[in-house]
Amino acid sequence: YRHQADVYHAYQIFKRAGLDDDHIVVFHYDDIANDSENPTPGQVINSPYGNDVYPGVPKDYTGLDVTAANFIAALKGDADAVKGGSGKVIASGAKDKVFAAFFDHGGPGILGVPAGTGPYIYANDVNDALKSKYEAGGFKELTFYVEACES
């Protein structure tokens, strides 16, 4: 629950800061808001007594489209490489500041993806993707926030 709730909370912060959805790419399995065990059906609450952070969250990549390959392709800005989802990628340029955030399980050298969606995301693949994007003029500055076990 917390990983998706963290994604939704981050999205709401970006929206309040004035970012448009065309500047935000969201990956989330999207199975908690309407789960029968959710105590607030149709809502996702990120903190005790908090507000619903689910409204308006884009469904760029959900369910089985939340894969390592799609995540890497989105980071690189490679729309041709994504399979499924909205096809949205980080389409930034040499003067742009990029913020990427990852919320899920992790371990040494790996980041998790939802069960059944394929292999882990490997640190070397993330590094290679970001390096190639930078070298191709894909961003000026990058902040990559990771909230995962052993991050």
Phi, psi and omega in degrees: 000313188297325182297312179292321178299323177294320177300313182295321178296315178300318178302315181297323177297314179297320179296316178297331179280356175099006178287140176275154180300334179288354175253009183231129175244125185241126172250125175201142183295327175065050179237009185257326185302318183253017177291143182298338179269357179288121181291345178235078186309132179081357181236159173229121182254128187267344181210157179306130180063018182279177179272164176291123180256006183277329186303133173082354183297125180297153178249057182297309178225114181229166176053229184289355176274355178274084184238161175300316182298317178292322179298313180296317179298318179295319177300317181289339186083023185263085182296332180291337184271344181285147178238115182084188181067195183281342185086357181290138178225173177283102184259067184257165181236183188299340181258002187273151171256128183246134172242123176242139179229140180231127179232109176183193177281162178196176179199185180302114176079004182223153170236143184278161169230162181303145179306135177088000181258002176122196185289168176296168168267123183263141183304319181296327177291320177296312180300315179298318180297314182291322178297314181293324178295317179297313181296334178272009180079031185276347175190159175267315180225150180221134169240128181238109181264126179240122174242094182210159174307137177061025179281000000 
